[in-house]
Each structure stands twice: as structure tokens, then as C-alpha cells.
């Protein structure tokens, strides 16, 4: 199981950095760099689901410009929002 989780994390890390919209790449990629290794399977599921959302929508959710869809209003999204806010406050 650990090898499968490691492979999954590597794939998610790659996807987080290569979405095609630079601003969201920087947010999700940096989050992945900092936190992906510590996410449990449930959080990985939430992160992966967020990666499936179109860039502009996910970006608006992270910035708080739009309320996220109920299915994506997760602890992981809240964690990404806090991470982004802290990064911008530096």
C-alpha cells in the first residue's frame, strides 16, 4: 500500500504543477511541495477531485471570489486557502 500511495502522490504532484494556468500551478504546486507527503487517503481524494475542476473555477474558490461547490467545500480546500493566504502575507 505505501508504494501505491507514493505513486499516487507523485502523479498528483505532477498534475498540480502542470495545469496550464500559471497562477493555479503556483498555488497548487507549492501546496503539493509543502503538504502532499503528509496527506492521508481522504485528503488525497479531495485534492485529486480539486485537480479535476477547471482552472478558473478552482482559482476563484481558492481566492474566495466564489463559493465552492458543496462537493469541493472540503478540509483540503480550506487548507489550500490558508496556505495560499499565508504565502501571500509573507
BELRADA-V736656 format. One record per backbone hydrogen bond with DSSP energy under -0.5 kcal/mol. NH is the residue of the N-H (numbers start at 1). CO is the residue of the C=O. If there is no record, write none. Layout:
BEGIN
nh = {NH & NH}
co = {CO & CO}
END
This chain:
BEGIN
nh = {5 & 6 & 7 & 8 & 9 & 10 & 11 & 12 & 13 & 14 & 15 & 16 & 17 & 18 & 22 & 24 & 25 & 26 & 27 & 28 & 29 & 29 & 30 & 31 & 32 & 33 & 34 & 35 & 36 & 36 & 38 & 39 & 39 & 44 & 45 & 46 & 47 & 48 & 49 & 50 & 51 & 52 & 52 & 53 & 57 & 58 & 59 & 60 & 61 & 62 & 63 & 64 & 64 & 65 & 66 & 72 & 73 & 73 & 74 & 78 & 79 & 80 & 81 & 82 & 83 & 84 & 85 & 86 & 87 & 88 & 89 & 90 & 90}
co = {1 & 2 & 3 & 4 & 5 & 6 & 7 & 8 & 9 & 10 & 11 & 12 & 13 & 14 & 20 & 21 & 21 & 22 & 23 & 24 & 16 & 25 & 26 & 27 & 28 & 29 & 30 & 31 & 31 & 32 & 35 & 35 & 36 & 40 & 41 & 42 & 43 & 44 & 45 & 46 & 47 & 48 & 49 & 50 & 54 & 54 & 55 & 56 & 57 & 58 & 59 & 60 & 61 & 60 & 60 & 69 & 69 & 70 & 72 & 74 & 75 & 76 & 77 & 78 & 79 & 80 & 81 & 82 & 83 & 84 & 85 & 86 & 87}
END
